[in-house]
Amino acid sequence: MFDLGILNGKVYITGKFLKANVYIKNGKICDISKSQLEAKKYYDISGKYLLPGFIDPHVHFHLDLGKYISADDFHSGSISGAYGGITTYIDFLDPVRTAEELEKAFEDRLNLAKNSLTDYAFHATIANPTDEPEKILRKARQLGLSSIKLFTTYSSSNRRTYDGYIAELLEKSKQYGVVISIHAENDEIIKKYEKNEIKVKDHSKYRPTITELSEVIKLAEMAEYYNAQLYIVHLTSGKTLDELKKKFKHILGKNVIIESCPHYFYFTDDIYNTEKGYLYTMTPPLRSEEEKELLIKNINYVTTIGTDHCPFNVNEKKKDIVNGMPMGIGGVEFSFVLMYSMFGKKIIDKFTKNIAKYYGLKNKGEILPSYDADLVVFDPYKEWEIKEHHSKSDYIPYKNFRVKGKVLSTISRGRFVVKEGKLNKRIKGSFIKRGEIIW
């Protein structure tokens, strides 16, 4: 007998919808059938979509910046995410220079995450490392951290990783089965201005698109040369994407994966000229209307959507000058409905199987027998206005936005985290130790 039968849904299976019942046992999807089979409990979702649980590949829960800590910890962040259909997320370890530090950073982060309600994995993060690349790669794989994040900027805070080191990591990425994830901004250009007092209204002016464009094109060249596994995080500009498409279309999805975030599709840098522009500061910054429209036009070349979820409270961000301001906004609770409202069904894979594939999350991201029963019940027709959220942050960047489609229930490994809007706090998520990733 199955533990749960989800009846009469439009089930999203390998890119198509099929009217079927899904049966779960011991946290796994066991059968997909048009027949009604025997189960301990049933959940009738007539007319609603049954989607794979969403995966957010880019969150910053409990990000400790010293003076500030991001508003959501792993508990509140996982709750807010669950209301948005997120059943798995990937957070980041604190930046390290050595393999020994990486192990300590992993243990610290694992301890912080133990009260998460949903499943999680981690990216290793390096900052101007001193150990040789192979030592870092070996340790990351040993710990089940099959992706290494680095920055091409922030040299002033000693977080930049330089080109020679990046080249070695890219060259060995397939050999070690590891993805190299990069925050790509040109440090030399940014450094020209960073000693200035930068007003909020000038935030994007001092981190112009060329900082991203020049760095991403260089990295794509390197990824092709080394036949590497390169993942560009939070791409901001349609101009960058358009240039990638023109010059590197043949390696997009093969050697280069592009992630972007909902805020780059919904806001422009005009907002920095408004009274509350400080609430929308993040790095890299928002771009022009033209670049936003170009990003929307080229959505097919964006492989994954992450949120870069990193909210702070209003009084922490309320400053005229961006220097020293905590950067980032929230996003986990509304990322899918925002993107579904804009793009419809074609956005689903960018929240599910694409992330599972390119970040090595085995048995996640699809509705198939033997896969984890991570599922979302979604009403595709419900139109509503964003009014409240479950984050600890005291403002909602998307407040009063009208959206189409609503997450009704979220199921993690066969257990309801949210059912018809009601939260189940009794469950706990698990750390996912990832293995070899080869694209």
C-alpha positions in Angstrom: 0.0 0.0 0.0 1.3 3.5 -0.9 1.6 6.2 1.8 0.0 8.9 -0.4 -1.9 9.1 -3.6 -2.1 12.4 -5.3 -5.2 12.2 -7.6 -6.4 13.8 -10.8 -3.5 16.2 -11.3 -2.0 17.5 -14.5 1.4 16.0 -13.9 4.5 17.6 -15.5 6.6 14.7 -16.8 9.6 15.3 -19.1 8.3 18.6 -20.5 4.6 17.6 -21.0 1.5 17.5 -18.9 -0.3 14.1 -18.3 -3.5 13.6 -16.5 -2.5 11.0 -13.9 -2.3 9.9 -10.3 1.1 9.9 -8.5 1.8 7.4 -5.7 4.4 7.9 -3.0 6.0 5.5 -0.5 8.8 6.0 1.9 9.5 9.5 0.4 9.9 8.3 -3.1 7.7 8.4 -6.2 6.7 4.8 -6.7 4.0 4.8 -9.4 2.4 7.2 -11.9 -0.9 5.7 -13.1 -4.3 6.6 -14.5 -5.8 4.0 -12.2 -6.7 4.6 -8.5 -4.5 2.4 -6.5 -4.6 1.6 -2.8 -3.0 4.2 -0.5 -3.2 5.2 3.2 -4.2 8.8 2.3 -5.3 10.6 -0.8 -5.0 14.2 -1.9 -7.3 15.2 -4.8 -5.9 18.1 -6.8 -8.4 18.0 -9.7 -7.5 20.5 -12.4 -4.2 21.7 -10.8 -0.7 21.2 -12.0 1.6 18.8 -10.1 5.1 20.0 -10.7 8.5 18.8 -9.5 9.7 20.6 -6.4 11.5 23.8 -7.3 15.3 24.0 -6.6 16.9 27.4 -5.9 20.6 27.1 -6.8 21.6 30.4 -5.2 20.5 31.6 -1.7 22.4 33.3 1.2 20.7 32.3 4.4 22.3 33.6 7.6 25.0 35.5 5.6 27.3 37.0 8.2 28.8 40.2 7.0 30.2 41.2 10.4 28.2 44.3 10.9 25.1 42.8 9.4 23.6 39.3 9.1 21.0 38.6 6.3 17.5 38.6 7.7 16.6 35.0 7.0 18.3 32.1 8.7 18.0 28.5 7.4 14.7 28.0 9.3 12.9 31.1 8.2 14.4 31.0 4.7 13.4 27.4 4.1 9.8 28.3 5.3 9.6 31.3 3.0 11.0 29.1 0.2 8.5 26.3 0.9 5.6 28.8 0.5 7.1 29.5 -3.0 7.4 25.8 -3.8 11.1 25.4 -3.1 11.9 21.9 -1.8 15.7 22.1 -2.3 18.2 24.9 -2.3 21.9 25.4 -2.5 23.6 27.8 -0.1 27.2 28.9 0.1 30.0 28.2 2.6 32.0 31.1 3.9 34.9 32.0 1.6 38.2 30.1 2.4 41.8 30.1 1.2 42.8 26.5 2.0 41.4 23.0 2.0 41.7 22.8 5.7 39.6 26.0 6.1 37.0 24.5 3.7 36.4 21.5 6.1 35.8 23.9 9.0 33.5 26.2 6.9 31.5 23.1 5.9 31.0 21.9 9.5 30.0 25.4 10.6 27.4 25.8 7.8 26.1 22.3 8.3 25.4 23.2 12.0 23.6 26.4 11.0 21.4 24.5 8.5 20.2 21.7 10.7 16.9 23.5 11.4 16.0 23.8 7.7 12.6 22.3 6.9 13.6 21.4 3.3 16.6 19.8 1.7 19.8 21.7 1.0 23.3 21.4 -0.5 26.3 23.8 -0.4 28.6 25.4 -2.8 32.2 25.7 -1.6 33.5 29.3 -1.8 37.1 30.4 -2.3 38.7 33.8 -1.9 42.2 34.4 -3.2 43.1 30.8 -2.3 46.6 29.8 -1.2 46.3 26.1 -1.6 46.9 24.7 -5.1 43.7 24.2 -7.1 43.8 20.3 -7.0 43.9 20.3 -3.2 40.8 22.5 -3.1 39.0 20.4 -5.8 39.8 17.1 -3.9 38.5 18.4 -0.6 35.4 19.8 -2.1 34.5 16.5 -3.7 35.3 14.6 -0.5 32.8 16.8 1.4 30.1 16.4 -1.3 30.5 20.0 -2.5 30.6 19.5 -6.2 30.6 23.2 -7.1 33.1 25.8 -6.2 32.1 29.5 -6.2 34.6 32.3 -6.7 34.6 36.0 -7.4 36.6 37.8 -10.1 36.2 41.0 -8.2 36.4 42.2 -4.5 40.3 42.4 -4.5 40.0 45.2 -2.0 38.6 42.7 0.6 41.0 40.0 -0.6 38.2 37.9 -2.0 39.2 38.0 -5.7 40.5 34.8 -7.4 42.8 35.6 -10.2 42.9 34.4 -13.8 45.7 31.9 -13.5 44.0 30.1 -10.7 40.6 30.2 -12.5 42.3 28.7 -15.6 43.6 25.7 -13.6 40.2 25.2 -11.9 38.4 25.2 -15.3 41.0 22.9 -16.9 40.5 20.3 -14.2 36.7 20.8 -13.7 35.7 17.7 -15.7 38.6 15.6 -14.3 37.3 16.2 -10.8 33.6 16.3 -11.7 33.2 19.8 -10.2 31.3 22.9 -11.5 33.1 26.2 -11.3 30.5 28.9 -10.4 31.6 32.5 -10.9 30.5 35.9 -9.9 31.8 37.7 -12.9 32.6 41.4 -12.7 35.8 43.2 -13.9 37.7 44.1 -10.8 40.0 46.7 -12.5 37.0 48.8 -13.7 35.2 48.6 -10.4 38.4 49.5 -8.5 38.6 52.9 -10.3 35.5 54.1 -8.4 35.3 52.2 -5.2 37.0 54.8 -3.1 34.4 57.3 -4.1 31.3 57.9 -2.0 28.7 56.3 -4.3 25.1 57.5 -4.0 22.3 55.1 -4.4 21.2 56.8 -7.6 24.6 56.1 -9.1 24.9 52.5 -8.0 24.7 50.9 -11.5 26.8 53.7 -13.1 29.8 52.7 -11.0 29.4 49.0 -11.8 28.5 49.4 -15.5 27.5 46.5 -17.8 31.0 46.4 -19.3 32.3 45.0 -16.0 30.1 42.0 -16.5 30.3 41.7 -20.2 34.1 41.8 -20.4 34.5 39.2 -17.7 31.9 36.8 -18.9 33.2 36.8 -22.5 36.7 36.1 -21.2 35.5 33.3 -19.0 33.5 31.8 -21.9 36.7 31.8 -24.0 38.5 30.0 -21.2 35.7 27.5 -20.7 35.7 26.6 -24.4 39.5 26.3 -24.5 39.6 23.9 -21.6 36.4 22.1 -22.4 35.3 23.1 -18.9 32.2 23.3 -16.7 31.6 27.0 -16.1 28.4 28.3 -14.4 27.9 32.1 -14.4 25.8 33.2 -11.5 23.2 36.0 -11.5 23.7 37.3 -15.0 22.2 40.8 -15.1 22.2 42.2 -18.6 20.6 41.3 -21.9 23.6 42.8 -23.6 25.9 40.3 -22.0 23.5 37.5 -22.9 23.2 38.8 -26.5 27.0 38.8 -26.9 27.3 35.3 -25.4 24.6 34.1 -27.9 26.5 35.7 -30.8 29.9 34.4 -29.9 29.4 31.3 -27.8 26.0 29.8 -28.7 27.7 26.5 -29.6 28.9 26.0 -26.0 25.9 27.3 -24.0 24.5 24.3 -22.2 27.7 22.4 -22.9 30.6 24.3 -21.3 28.8 27.4 -20.1 25.6 27.6 -18.0 23.8 30.9 -17.4 21.8 31.7 -14.3 19.8 34.8 -13.8 17.4 36.1 -11.1 13.8 37.4 -11.2 14.8 40.9 -10.1 16.8 41.5 -13.3 13.6 40.7 -15.3 11.3 42.9 -13.2 13.2 46.0 -12.1 15.5 48.5 -13.9 18.2 50.9 -12.5 15.6 53.7 -12.8 14.5 52.5 -9.4 17.7 53.8 -7.8 16.5 57.3 -8.5 13.3 56.8 -6.5 12.8 57.6 -2.8 13.2 54.0 -1.7 15.8 53.0 -4.3 18.1 51.8 -1.5 15.8 48.8 -0.9 16.8 47.5 -4.3 20.5 47.6 -4.0 22.4 44.4 -4.8 25.7 43.5 -6.6 25.8 43.3 -9.5 23.2 46.0 -9.8 20.0 46.4 -11.9 20.4 47.4 -15.5 18.6 49.7 -18.0 15.1 49.1 -19.5 16.7 48.2 -22.8 18.9 45.6 -21.2 16.0 44.2 -19.2 14.0 43.8 -22.4 16.9 42.1 -24.1 17.2 39.7 -21.2 13.5 38.8 -21.5 13.9 38.4 -25.2 16.7 35.9 -24.8 15.2 33.9 -21.9 15.8 30.7 -23.9 19.6 31.1 -23.3 19.2 31.3 -19.6 19.5 27.8 -18.3 18.6 28.3 -14.6 16.8 30.8 -12.3 18.2 31.4 -8.9 17.2 34.1 -6.5 20.4 35.3 -4.8 18.1 35.6 -1.8 19.8 37.8 0.6 17.4 40.2 2.3 18.1 42.7 5.0 15.8 45.0 7.0 14.8 48.5 6.0 16.8 50.3 8.7 19.9 48.4 7.6 19.6 49.5 4.0 18.3 53.0 4.5 21.3 55.0 3.5 22.1 57.6 0.8 25.5 56.1 0.1 26.0 52.4 -1.0 29.5 52.1 0.4 29.1 49.8 3.4 25.5 49.1 2.8 24.4 45.4 3.0 23.6 44.3 -0.6 20.8 42.0 -1.7 17.1 41.5 -1.7 14.7 38.7 -0.9 13.2 36.4 -3.5 12.6 32.7 -2.6 8.9 33.0 -1.9 7.9 34.6 -5.2 10.5 33.6 -7.7 8.5 31.0 -9.5 5.2 32.8 -9.7 6.9 36.0 -10.9 8.7 34.1 -13.7 5.7 31.9 -14.5 3.6 35.1 -14.8 6.1 36.4 -17.4 7.0 33.3 -19.3 4.4 30.6 -18.5 5.2 26.8 -18.7 8.5 27.2 -20.4 10.0 28.5 -17.2 9.4 25.2 -15.3 12.6 23.4 -16.3 14.7 26.4 -15.3 13.5 25.8 -11.7 13.7 22.1 -11.7 15.5 19.5 -13.9 18.0 21.9 -15.4 19.3 22.8 -11.9 19.3 19.2 -10.8 21.3 18.2 -14.0 23.9 20.9 -13.9 24.4 20.9 -10.2 24.3 17.1 -9.7 21.2 16.7 -7.5 20.5 13.1 -8.1 16.8 12.0 -8.0 15.6 15.6 -7.9 14.0 17.9 -10.4 11.6 15.5 -12.2 8.5 13.5 -11.5 9.6 9.9 -12.3 9.5 6.6 -10.5 12.3 6.2 -7.9 12.8 10.0 -7.7 12.4 11.9 -4.4 8.7 12.8 -3.9 9.5 16.6 -4.0 6.3 18.1 -5.5 4.4 21.3 -5.9 0.7 21.6 -6.3 0.2 24.7 -8.5 -2.9 26.6 -9.6 -1.9 28.0 -13.0 -5.0 30.2 -13.3 -5.2 31.9 -9.9 -4.6 35.7 -10.2 -3.6 37.5 -7.0 -1.6 40.3 -5.5 1.5 39.9 -3.4 0.7 41.4 0.0 2.5 39.4 2.6 5.4 36.9 3.0 7.0 34.5 5.5 10.5 35.9 5.4 12.0 37.7 8.5 12.8 40.7 6.3 10.5 43.6 7.0 9.8 44.6 3.5 8.7 42.8 0.3 10.4 44.0 -2.9 7.5 42.8 -5.0 4.7 44.1 -2.8 1.4 44.8 -4.7 2.7 43.0 -7.8 -0.1 41.2 -9.5 0.9 37.7 -10.5 -0.7 34.7 -12.2 -0.4 31.2 -10.7 -0.2 30.2 -7.0 1.6 27.5 -5.1 -1.0 25.7 -3.1 1.0 22.9 -1.5 4.6 21.9 -1.2 5.7 18.3 -0.6 9.3 17.3 0.4 10.2 13.6 0.3 6.5 12.7 0.5 5.7 15.0 3.4 3.7 18.1 3.3 5.7 21.2 4.2 2.9 23.5 3.2 -0.6 22.1 2.6 -3.3 24.6 1.3 -1.4 27.4 3.0 -0.8 25.7 6.3 2.8 25.1 7.4 4.0 21.8 8.9 6.9 22.7 11.2 7.5 19.2 12.3 9.6 18.0 9.4 13.3 18.6 8.7 15.3 18.7 5.6 18.5 16.8 4.8 22.0 17.8 3.6 22.5 16.4 0.0 26.0 15.2 -0.5 26.7 15.5 -4.2 29.0 13.3 -6.3 30.7 13.7 -9.6 29.1 16.1 -12.1 29.9 15.7 -15.8 28.0 17.7 -18.3 
